Amino acid sequence: MSTSTDSVLPDLHIGDGVKSAIDWIYDNLSPVLDAISTSLLFLVETVTDTLLALPALVMVVLFTLLALLVRSWGFGLFTLLGTLLVVSMDMWEPAMETLGLVIVAALIALLIAVPVGILAARNDTFSAAVRPVLDFMQTMPGFVYLVPVVIFFGIGVVPGVCATIIFALPPGVRLTELGIRQVDSETVEAGEAFGGTSGQILWGIQLPLGLPTIMAGVNQVIMLALSMSVIAGLVGAGGLGQEVVTSISRLDVPLGFEAGLAVVILAIFLDRLTGAIGQPTGRSLVAMVRSRRAAAETVLVDVG
């Protein structure tokens, strides 16, 4: 029995319009989709083959040395024990497949997110326009992204990469914008007073000072990419996600636990690694601005 409200409101089928748009893209942009598919597949296979080129134990040593170099002995020990556990569980190859997918998806997401975040930080109108789009992308369930990419690219690695890029992109934009906007306006004005161009201020002051926040965005992009890469196992993306899906379909508890544990180890490694890399070191323009401000303040104090 229909209510009075049902009879007043129009019967909208927004999903039908979205389907029509997807069908139009598929019918008219097939060459573009094929080029994207070929390029992404080549990138993922190249990165994965590189990670698997050396024996697993050699890669374990390299990952451990990287952990020691960028962070601490504790992180190095965790990396050594964790990666050895992944090898002993026979999860090394799927783990490297997942890592290859995450690396490619995260890099592409960051290549899009960082410039968009910079533009949003420097243009309030653009920021206001892009904010609801980011809100929509972040609140959309990850599984929903799998539907259009499967239509466009079929089953396999490519739809997994595309869904991962879209899912992981928003925090990169938001935290890049936040990192630049939170830079002290007086420091920026001092740079302008000393004759710094817009580009010099961006690269010499805003990006170095905003780097910790931007790197937090990089960290979030990588973490979201890893989580989505596991979900992408549902569409045949391979890696640890495929192992998880297989364990669910077979009710194989040991396989599911081992695959999940490998995901956790990989997530902790990437989280700690990105948390340590990229701390601001080169701040020549910032140092110049601050030193001259300090000198000017000293002169004013002496005169006073």
C-alpha positions as CSV (number, residue, x, y, z in Angstrom):
1,M,0.0,0.0,0.0
2,S,1.5,3.3,-1.1
3,T,1.6,6.3,1.2
4,S,0.8,9.9,0.3
5,T,4.5,10.7,0.4
6,D,5.2,7.9,-2.2
7,S,2.7,9.5,-4.6
8,V,4.1,13.0,-4.2
9,L,7.9,12.2,-4.6
10,P,9.2,11.3,-8.0
11,D,10.4,7.8,-8.5
12,L,14.1,8.4,-9.2
13,H,16.5,5.6,-10.4
14,I,19.9,7.3,-10.1
15,G,21.6,3.9,-10.6
16,D,20.2,3.7,-14.1
17,G,21.8,6.9,-15.0
18,V,25.1,5.8,-13.6
19,K,24.8,2.5,-15.6
20,S,24.1,4.5,-18.7
21,A,27.2,6.6,-18.2
22,I,29.3,3.5,-17.6
23,D,27.9,1.8,-20.7
24,W,28.7,5.0,-22.7
25,I,32.3,5.0,-21.5
26,Y,32.7,1.3,-22.2
27,D,31.3,1.7,-25.7
28,N,33.1,4.9,-26.8
29,L,36.4,4.8,-24.9
30,S,37.4,1.2,-25.3
31,P,40.8,2.2,-26.8
32,V,41.6,4.4,-23.8
33,L,40.5,1.6,-21.4
34,D,42.7,-0.9,-23.3
35,A,45.7,1.4,-23.1
36,I,45.1,1.9,-19.3
37,S,44.8,-1.8,-18.8
38,T,48.0,-2.6,-20.7
39,S,50.0,0.1,-18.9
40,L,48.8,-0.9,-15.5
41,L,49.4,-4.6,-16.1
42,F,52.9,-3.9,-17.4
43,L,53.7,-1.8,-14.3
44,V,52.4,-4.3,-11.8
45,E,54.1,-7.2,-13.5
46,T,57.4,-5.3,-13.7
47,V,57.4,-4.3,-10.1
48,T,56.3,-7.8,-9.0
49,D,58.9,-9.5,-11.1
50,T,61.6,-7.2,-9.7
51,L,60.6,-8.1,-6.1
52,L,60.6,-11.8,-7.0
53,A,63.8,-11.7,-9.1
54,L,66.1,-12.3,-6.1
55,P,65.7,-15.3,-3.7
56,A,63.4,-14.7,-0.8
57,L,66.2,-14.8,1.8
58,V,68.2,-12.2,-0.1
59,M,65.1,-9.9,-0.1
60,V,64.6,-10.5,3.6
61,V,68.1,-9.2,4.2
62,L,67.6,-6.2,2.0
63,F,64.3,-5.3,3.7
64,T,66.0,-5.7,7.1
65,L,68.8,-3.4,6.1
66,L,66.3,-0.9,4.8
67,A,64.5,-1.0,8.1
68,L,67.8,-0.5,10.0
69,L,68.8,2.4,7.8
70,V,65.6,4.4,8.0
71,R,64.4,3.6,11.6
72,S,66.0,1.5,14.3
73,W,67.3,-1.8,15.5
74,G,64.0,-2.8,16.9
75,F,62.2,-2.2,13.5
76,G,65.0,-4.1,11.8
77,L,64.6,-7.1,14.1
78,F,60.8,-7.0,13.6
79,T,61.3,-6.9,9.8
80,L,63.8,-9.8,9.9
81,L,61.5,-12.0,12.0
82,G,58.3,-11.0,10.2
83,T,59.6,-11.6,6.7
84,L,61.2,-14.9,7.7
85,L,57.8,-15.9,9.1
86,V,56.2,-15.0,5.8
87,V,58.7,-17.1,3.9
88,S,58.3,-20.0,6.3
89,M,54.4,-19.9,5.8
90,D,55.0,-20.1,2.0
91,M,53.3,-16.7,1.6
92,W,56.3,-14.9,0.2
93,E,55.2,-14.9,-3.5
94,P,51.6,-13.7,-2.8
95,A,53.0,-11.1,-0.4
96,M,55.3,-9.7,-3.1
97,E,52.4,-9.7,-5.6
98,T,50.4,-7.7,-3.1
99,L,53.3,-5.4,-2.4
100,G,53.8,-4.8,-6.2
101,L,50.1,-3.9,-6.6
102,V,50.3,-1.6,-3.5
103,I,53.5,0.2,-4.8
104,V,52.0,0.9,-8.2
105,A,48.6,1.9,-6.9
106,A,50.0,4.1,-4.2
107,L,52.5,5.8,-6.5
108,I,49.8,6.6,-9.1
109,A,47.4,7.8,-6.3
110,L,50.1,10.1,-4.9
111,L,51.0,11.5,-8.4
112,I,47.3,12.6,-8.6
113,A,46.7,13.5,-5.0
114,V,49.7,15.7,-4.2
115,P,49.3,18.1,-7.2
116,V,45.5,18.3,-6.5
117,G,46.2,18.9,-2.8
118,I,48.7,21.7,-3.7
119,L,46.2,23.3,-6.0
120,A,43.5,23.1,-3.3
121,A,45.7,24.7,-0.8
122,R,46.5,27.6,-3.1
123,N,43.0,28.1,-4.4
124,D,40.0,28.3,-2.1
125,T,37.4,27.9,-4.9
126,F,39.0,24.7,-6.1
127,S,39.3,23.5,-2.5
128,A,35.6,24.1,-2.0
129,A,34.7,22.3,-5.2
130,V,36.9,19.2,-4.6
131,R,35.9,18.7,-0.9
132,P,32.5,17.1,-1.5
133,V,34.0,14.9,-4.1
134,L,36.6,13.6,-1.5
135,D,33.8,13.2,1.0
136,F,31.9,11.1,-1.4
137,M,34.9,9.0,-2.3
138,Q,35.8,8.4,1.4
139,T,32.3,7.4,2.5
140,M,31.7,5.1,-0.5
141,P,32.2,1.4,0.6
142,G,35.2,-0.1,-1.0
143,F,33.3,-3.0,-2.5
144,V,31.3,-0.5,-4.6
145,Y,34.4,0.5,-6.5
146,L,34.8,-3.1,-7.8
147,V,31.6,-3.0,-9.8
148,P,32.5,-0.3,-12.5
149,V,36.2,-1.4,-12.8
150,V,35.2,-5.0,-13.5
151,I,32.8,-3.7,-16.2
152,F,35.6,-1.7,-17.7
153,F,38.6,-4.1,-17.3
154,G,37.2,-7.5,-16.6
155,I,38.6,-9.8,-14.0
156,G,42.3,-9.7,-12.9
157,V,45.0,-7.4,-11.6
158,V,44.0,-4.2,-13.5
159,P,40.5,-3.7,-11.9
160,G,42.1,-4.3,-8.5
161,V,44.7,-1.6,-9.2
162,C,42.1,0.9,-10.4
163,A,39.8,0.3,-7.5
164,T,42.8,0.6,-5.1
165,I,43.9,3.9,-6.7
166,I,40.4,5.5,-6.3
167,F,39.9,4.1,-2.8
168,A,43.3,5.3,-1.5
169,L,43.4,8.8,-3.1
170,P,41.4,11.1,-0.8
171,P,43.6,11.2,2.3
172,G,46.6,12.1,0.0
173,V,44.7,15.2,-1.2
174,R,43.4,16.2,2.2
175,L,46.6,15.9,4.1
176,T,48.7,17.6,1.3
177,E,46.3,20.6,1.4
178,L,46.4,20.6,5.2
179,G,50.2,20.4,5.4
180,I,50.6,23.4,3.1
181,R,47.8,25.5,4.7
182,Q,49.1,25.0,8.3
183,V,52.5,26.5,7.4
184,D,53.0,29.7,9.4
185,S,51.7,32.6,7.3
186,E,54.4,34.9,8.8
187,T,57.1,32.6,7.4
188,V,55.5,32.7,4.0
189,E,55.2,36.4,4.1
190,A,58.9,36.7,5.1
191,G,59.8,34.6,2.1
192,E,57.8,36.9,-0.1
193,A,59.5,39.9,1.5
194,F,62.9,38.5,0.6
195,G,61.9,38.2,-3.0
196,G,60.9,34.5,-3.2
197,T,58.7,33.6,-6.1
198,S,55.5,31.6,-5.7
199,G,57.4,28.4,-6.8
200,Q,60.3,29.1,-4.6
201,I,58.0,29.6,-1.6
202,L,56.2,26.4,-2.4
203,W,59.3,24.2,-2.8
204,G,61.5,26.0,-0.3
205,I,59.1,26.8,2.6
206,Q,55.6,25.3,2.3
207,L,56.5,21.8,1.2
208,P,59.4,21.3,3.6
209,L,57.5,22.6,6.6
210,G,54.3,20.7,5.6
211,L,56.2,17.5,4.9
212,P,55.4,15.7,8.1
213,T,51.7,16.2,7.4
214,I,52.1,15.3,3.8
215,M,54.0,12.1,4.7
216,A,51.1,11.2,7.0
217,G,49.0,11.4,3.9
218,V,51.4,9.2,2.1
219,N,51.2,6.7,5.0
220,Q,47.4,6.7,4.8
221,V,47.4,6.2,1.0
222,I,49.6,3.2,1.4
223,M,47.6,1.7,4.2
224,L,44.3,2.2,2.3
225,A,45.9,0.7,-0.8
226,L,47.0,-2.4,1.2
227,S,43.5,-2.8,2.6
228,M,41.9,-2.4,-0.8
229,S,44.4,-4.8,-2.4
230,V,43.1,-7.5,-0.1
231,I,39.5,-6.8,-1.0
232,A,40.5,-6.7,-4.7
233,G,41.2,-10.5,-4.4
234,L,37.5,-10.8,-5.0
235,V,38.0,-9.7,-8.6
236,G,41.1,-11.9,-9.2
237,A,43.8,-9.4,-8.3
238,G,46.0,-12.2,-6.9
239,G,48.4,-11.9,-4.0
240,L,47.4,-12.2,-0.4
241,G,43.8,-11.1,-1.2
242,Q,43.4,-14.1,-3.4
243,E,44.6,-16.3,-0.6
244,V,42.1,-14.8,1.8
245,V,39.3,-15.3,-0.8
246,T,40.3,-18.9,-1.3
247,S,40.3,-19.5,2.4
248,I,36.8,-18.1,2.7
249,S,35.5,-20.2,-0.2
250,R,37.0,-23.4,1.2
251,L,36.5,-22.5,4.9
252,D,40.2,-23.1,5.2
253,V,41.1,-21.6,8.6
254,P,44.8,-22.2,8.5
255,L,45.2,-20.6,5.1
256,G,43.1,-17.7,6.1
257,F,45.0,-17.1,9.3
258,E,48.4,-17.3,7.6
259,A,47.3,-15.0,4.8
260,G,45.9,-12.5,7.3
261,L,49.1,-12.7,9.4
262,A,51.2,-12.0,6.3
263,V,49.0,-8.9,5.5
264,V,49.5,-7.7,9.1
265,I,53.3,-8.1,8.9
266,L,53.3,-6.3,5.5
267,A,51.1,-3.5,6.8
268,I,53.3,-2.9,9.9
269,F,56.4,-2.8,7.8
270,L,55.0,-0.3,5.3
271,D,53.5,1.8,8.1
272,R,56.7,2.1,10.1
273,L,58.8,2.6,6.9
274,T,56.7,5.4,5.6
275,G,56.5,6.9,9.1
276,A,60.3,7.2,9.1
277,I,61.0,8.2,5.5
278,G,60.6,11.7,4.3
279,Q,61.3,13.7,7.4
280,P,62.2,17.2,6.4
281,T,65.9,17.8,6.1
282,G,66.7,20.3,3.4
283,R,65.2,23.7,4.4
284,S,67.7,26.2,3.0
285,L,65.1,28.9,2.2
286,V,63.3,28.3,5.4
287,A,66.6,28.6,7.3
288,M,67.5,31.8,5.4
289,V,64.1,33.4,6.2
290,R,64.2,32.5,9.8
291,S,67.8,33.5,10.3
292,R,67.2,36.9,8.7
293,R,64.1,37.4,10.8
294,A,66.0,36.6,13.9
295,A,68.8,39.0,12.8
296,A,66.2,41.8,12.2
297,E,64.6,41.2,15.6
298,T,68.0,41.4,17.2
299,V,68.7,44.7,15.5
300,L,65.4,46.1,16.6
301,V,66.0,45.0,20.2
302,D,69.5,46.6,20.2
303,V,68.1,49.8,18.8
304,G,65.3,49.8,21.3
